[in-house]
Amino acid sequence: MLLGGIAFLQMTEFREIQWLGYVSLGISGVSLVVGITRYLVINVRLKRYYEEARDKG
């Protein structure tokens, strides 16, 4: 999505769809933030799970 947004912004012949490039870049940024957040949350949950499993075992 990031590369598609950059490609749309670099097309000089198609100024009327340049907004699509900005939308694509925005969606890429939101996806990146959501992905990093989900990774961090799952990482913490897995650490807790394995610590509890180790303590019980």
N, C-alpha and C positions, 0 to 999 in steps of 0.2 A: 504494500500500500504506500509505503514511503517513496519507493522508486517511481511508482505511478504518479504520485503527486508532484514529484520533482520534474518528471517528464511533461506533465501538463503545463507546468509553469514555464518550461523552456520552449514550448511551442509558440513561436512568435506569430504564426499565421492565424492561429485560432484564439484571438483575444477574448471572444465572447464566451469561451468555456474555461477561462483562466480561473474562475471561481471554483471550478471542480478540483483544481490542484490544491487550492487552499483548504477546501473541505477534506480532501484526502489526507493532507498533512495533519489536519486537526484530529481526524479519526485515528491516525497512526499514533499520535501523541497520547490520546486517551487510552488506546489499546496497550501502549507501553506501560503507562502508569497502572492500569488495572492488572496487567500481567505481573509486574513487580510486586504489587501489593498482595496478590493472591499467592505468589511464591513465598513471600515472607511469612504470611499467616500459616500456610501449610507447613513450612519449615519449623515454626514454633510448635505447632500441634504434633508433628512427628517426634520432635525432641522430647516433649512431655510424655507421649505415648511410650517411647522406648525407655525412658527413665522409670516410668511406672512398671513396665514389664520387667525391667532388670531388678527393681526393688522387690517385686513379688516372687521372682524366680530364685 
